Amino acid sequence: MIKIPDFSDIENASKRIAQFVHKTPILSSRLLNEIADCELFFKCENFQKVGAFKFRGATNAIRSLSKDELAKGVCTHSSGNHAQALSLAAKQAGVPAYIVMPKNAPQVKIDAVRNYRAEIFFCEPTLEARETRLKEVQEKTGASFIHPYNNFHVIAGQGTAAKELLEDVSNLDAIIAPVGGGGLMSGTAITTKSLHPTMRVYGAEPKAADDAKRSLDAGKLIPSLSPKTMADGLLTSLSDGTFHVLSTHLDDILTCSETSIVLAMRYLYERMKIVVEPSGAVPLACVLENKEMFKNQRIGIIISGGNVDVQKLPF
Amino acid sequence: MIKIPDFSDIENASKRIAQFVHKTPILSSRLLNEIADCELFFKCENFQKVGAFKFRGATNAIRSLSKDELAKGVCTHSSGNHAQALSLAAKQAGVPAYIVMPKNAPQVKIDAVRNYRAEIFFCEPTLEARETRLKEVQEKTGASFIHPYNNFHVIAGQGTAAKELLEDVSNLDAIIAPVGGGGLMSGTAITTKSLHPTMRVYGAEPKAADDAKRSLDAGKLIPSLSPKTMADGLLTSLSDGTFHVLSTHLDDILTCSETSIVLAMRYLYERMKIVVEPSGAVPLACVLENKEMFKNQRIGIIISGGNVDVQKLPF
């Protein structure tokens, strides 16, 4: 298992990345509070560079490399926000980035990564092909592999979003973040339980991709088997490292239906006036499905990102 | 002509409304700056209460009334953001609001006003019927008429958005706001030319509703004759008061096509991750049509609002 960061690592990450990342705004809506029967404080990582929290972890990972490592660049496998985040963070640091992507990745995601001048290596759309291709790239380039979430520095970087939220909003009763691979959730949980040991921390998952819920209930890692949810950022399974953090830090994992995700997205667009991706609406969807649990409380929510095809919104 | 506020009136408005309005965030996007060839700073009044800058002026107008006036309440004619703004500002101040609306107003706008507990008086959808109905309401209730833009306190309130923008972002070369009736534009121009006499100030209008452009060019007020633009907040014509301010304070009025409005909206959704109404995208559309004018400069833009049917976006 990877080494797990503690809060001092997250504090160091915060200092390391401060000049490179946006300190994103925290938004609230009176109308949305009335709908949800509680006070909601949204940490808007959809306004982060590349449109997602992933830029925090990627920047922290790259800025933690040695001079020799930096010279050889970084690599990863991802067709989503982590690929863009690592590409931009590498470009800003002046080092090469190599991205392994399935050859059926959407053109818009390929273009986004190319726009940051990363080099793309295509592979067949299978887990095995992806790992083989990544190994080839590593052997050829000597680049450091930055895993999207099973990485000490990535988790530490993602924990800086909750740190900013907790510094700016006092007296929260609970904090909720979406769970995909568990990098954001791990960083959020470590930060929260370190600063406020009695504050409740919840993960939020679509019912249709509830591998983290099932893993925590079973007390062992149960990977997702080709889950189908519109929350395309939450399809991945936990790693041993993030499973360990979630098992030891979370109060519970909440789940929500696809219908609730659409409703939550629509509320965020109509009431908060922000563009979020389906994954980013999952925590609000879980609040709406569990209103009694949060009634009249102060709840912090991390909006993970805003990368969505605005021509194909689900409402 | 109404009395025109000067900057000291805007400073007073700012103090008067501070505890009631949101200090809205100012957002930027590196990608959008690359597209526009300049540095853009967006003052996001789409995040204001009721989703539009109108809440500033309405709050300032109500909070400037005497105790006797307050007891009788306020009234206006509007089916748009001003109706909602006045209704909420009145509710917050604990006074009645009476809104005259055309009977063919969209149900969603009627519901929004009712939600703020204002009393609605319907009228035929003509200018004459609207004014007759408003007079009846005034006679019956004794309420103070708060005009959507031809009002000293409303203009002073709208000027506080530019004040916040100029206090938070230094060294702007120009500032641009949309022009409908001219209330926001007047407040923006008075603030800007008072604080920075050499900073350029531009109005932004759809070509399809360019009554302010034509009025300023002709040196006299030329009202709009049933203009057709998707920017439904900019259909109204200037008043004598706002025409006077714009004539004496603006460097120019820029116009844009409907196609540019759609493109600008899409950029704001995709790159900035914010929901804006068509009127709010008009200043960016004008920048995109006049890139040489702003090349490499620092430009402040006021996003007027975000009240749009997200199920009927034009892209």
Interface residues (C-beta under 8 A of the other chain):
Chain A: P25 L27 R30 N46 F47 K49 G51 R266 Y269 E270 M272 K273 I274 V275 V276 G306 V310 Q311 L313 F315
Chain B: P25 L27 R30 C44 N46 F47 K49 G51 R266 Y269 E270 M272 K273 I274 V275 V276 G306 V310 Q311 L313 F315
